[in-house]
Amino acid sequence: MKIVAVTACPTGIAHTYMAADALVKAAAKFNVQIKVETQGAMGIENQLTHQDIAQADRILIVSDIEIEQAGRFAGTDQVQISIEDVLLNVDKVFLVHCR
């Protein structure tokens, strides 16, 4: 399975990057390919390309705020997940949303 994700939090500092790191580590554990775009204090980093999005089996929007450039994901198989859910139980997120 190929997943792309966007992580963002209100302050754009710690939780954005902690969630991205948790997703990458869990993806390896669940044998899932993943690319994570972060939208933090430094702006958009590791930006997902149109090809990344088109080839993804699932898109995870891990954010409690409106993400930038959300229109890129219109018509895709996307799931909205709170940052807290990923930080507290990333394995459950993968078991529920990434199979």
N, C-alpha and C positions, 0 to 999 in steps of 0.2 A: 504494500500500500504506500502511496505517495501523499504526504500531507504538506500543506503550507500553512503557516500561522502568522498572525500579527499580534504582538503584545503591546499594550499601552496602559498606563495608569495616570491618574490625575496629576501627579507631580512629575512623572516621567523620569524618575531616578531609579531607586532600588527595585521596586516590584516589577517594573517592565523587564529589567534584565534578569532578575531572579526567575521570573516565569519562563523567559526564553531559555535559560540554562536548564531548568527543570524539564521542559519539553524535549530538548535535545538529548538529555540523558535518558529520559523515558523512551524516546523513540528507538534508541539503540537497544534497549532492553526488550522492546516489543517487536524488534526487527522491522521497523517502519522507517522509510526515508522521510526526512523532514528538512524544510528550510523555514527559518523564522525571521520575519521582519520586525524590528523594534521601532516603536514610535515614542521616543523619549525626549529628554531635555536637549539632546544633541540633534533632534529632528529625526527623519526617517533614515534608519541604517539597515543595510543588507536588504535593500528594497526588492520586493518580489517583481519579477518581470511578467509580461503578459503570457509568455511561454510557461513560466512556473505555475501560474494560476490555471492556465488551460490544461496542463498535464496533471494537475492535482486530483486525487480521488476525493479529498475532503479538505475544506478550508476551516481552520479554527480561528475565530476572532476572540482573542483572550483580552478582554477589556471591559471596564465598567464605565467608560466614556466613549464618545463618538470618535471613531478613528479617522485619520486623514485619508482622503482619496478612496472612500468606501465604495464609490461607484464602480471601481475596478472589479468588484466581486459580485456585481448584479448577475443574477441568473445562474449562480454557482451553488454547489452543495456545501453550504457553510453552516457552521454552528457557532453560536455566541456563548462564551463561557466566561465566568467571572475570574479575575486574577486570583482571588482567594481560593476558588476551587482548585486551580492548578497548583498553587503553593501548598495547600493542605493535603491534597491527594491526587497527584498527577497520574498515578497508576490507574485510579478509577476513571479519570478523564479518558485515558487511552482505551481502557476496557469498554467503556460505553460508546465513545465516539470514533474510534480508530480501528474498526474491525471490518 
